[in-house]
């Protein structure tokens, strides 16, 4: 593992919460997952999907970003492994897919309820 350090502007901070979502590196990570979502959806096999995930993580690292996590025990940040970075990237893409599917489902429910309520109000 790399020596501990403070995350910079391009690092992806692997933590939950709104504050971490505002970190510039996490915004770039989110954009990278969004911009590769269609490629992931169109990937035919699990191996192809794995390749998309790997490419997203790799391209961020090629730009100098690191995937870092805060260790509560040592009270320091450290870079996570390639496998952990890949796993985080895959989770982010799948979470985005679930969120979009849920949003579509909710939109359909709203349209259906409006149609139903409009239908009820007719004489």
N, C-alpha and C positions, 0 to 999 in steps of 0.2 A: 504493500500500500504506500501511497505517496505521503509525504509529511503533511501535517495539518496546516491549514491556512484559512483566510477569510475569502468567501466567494466573491468573485468579481462580477462585472456587469453582464458578462456573456454566459456565466455558469448557470446550470439548471439546479436549483435547490430542491432536493427531494424531501419536501415536508408538506403537510396539509395546512390549509387555512388561506384565508383571503389575502393576508399580508404577503405570503409567498407567491401568490398568483400575480401580484403587482411587480415582482422582481423582474427587471428587464430580460434576464436570461430565461426566466420561466415564460415570459410573453413570447420570446422567440421560439421556445420549445413548443408552446401551444400553437403558434402559427405553422411551425413545421409539421405538426401532427395534422392540423386542419388541411394544409395544402397537399398532404399525401393520402388523405382519407379515401378519395376516389380510387387511387391506385390500389389501396388495400381492399376496398370493396370488390374491385374488378379482378383481383388475384384469384386464380382458379383453385389453387391447392393450398394446403397449410404451409408447405415449403415456400410457395410464392409469397404468402402473407408474411412469413418469417423474414423473407428477403426484404420486403418493404419496410418492416420494423427495423431491421438491421441497417438499412440504408439511411433512414431518418436519424438514428443514433449516430451512425458513422459520419454523416455530413455535418452534424452539429459539432462533433469532436474535431473534425477536419478544420472547422472554423475557429478552433481554439477553446471551445466550451468544455467544461467538465461537469459531470454529474456528481453533486456533493450532498452529503447528509450530515446533520449535526449529531454528534455522539453525546448523549446526556451524561454518560459516565466520565468521559475525559473533558467534557465541556468545550469540545473543538469540532470543527468541520473536517471531514475527510472525503476523499474521492471514493466513490463506490466502484465495484468491479464492472467489467464489460457486461457480464451476465445480468447484473442488477440494473444497469442502464438500459439494456435491451428489454428487460422485464417491465421497467417503468414506462418505456416508450410504448410497448405493446398494450399495457393497461390503459394508458392515456388514449390511444387510438380506439380501443374497444369501448372505453367509457364515453368517448365522443359519439360513437355509433349508437350506444344505448340511449344517450341523451337525445340525439336526433330522432331516433325511433319513438321515444316517449313524447317528444314535442309534436311529431306528426300525429300520433295517436290522440293526443289532447286536442290538437287542432280539429281533427275529424269529429271528436266528441262535441266540441263547441259548435261546429257547423251543424251537426245532427241535432243538437238540443235547440239551436235557433230555428231550424227547419221544423222541428216538432212543435215548438212553442208558437211559431207563426201559424202552423196548421191548425192548432187548437183555437187560435183567436179568430179564425174565419167563421162567419155565421153559418 
